[in-house]
Amino acid sequence: MDEEKIKATERSMLFFDLLVLMRELVRSQLGLIINPETGEAIKDIGSARKLVDMITVLKEKTEGNLNEQEQRVIDNLISELQMACVKAQN
């Protein structure tokens, strides 16, 4: 693998790590993850929706710069989290 491909792969992995981090933050705000320190789940749907909006802005700002796999992952993530927000609100 040449150096450019290695750098591109590393950037993709960091991008995926960022999306996983944001996913876990949203899930935490929706009360789907229990805080290990308190043993409680905190539900803040407004903050969760704001994080989903931030991911959507990230998608818009990276338009044309993502490879096919990255685009598919961020699209699926946004859909998954929007549905989770709707379920948490009901």
Secondary structure, 3 states (H helix, E strand, C coil): CCHHHHHHHHHHHHHHHHHHHHHHHHHHHECCCCCCCCCCCCECHHHHHHHHHHHHHHHHHCCCCCCHHHHHHHHHHHHHHHHHHHHHHC
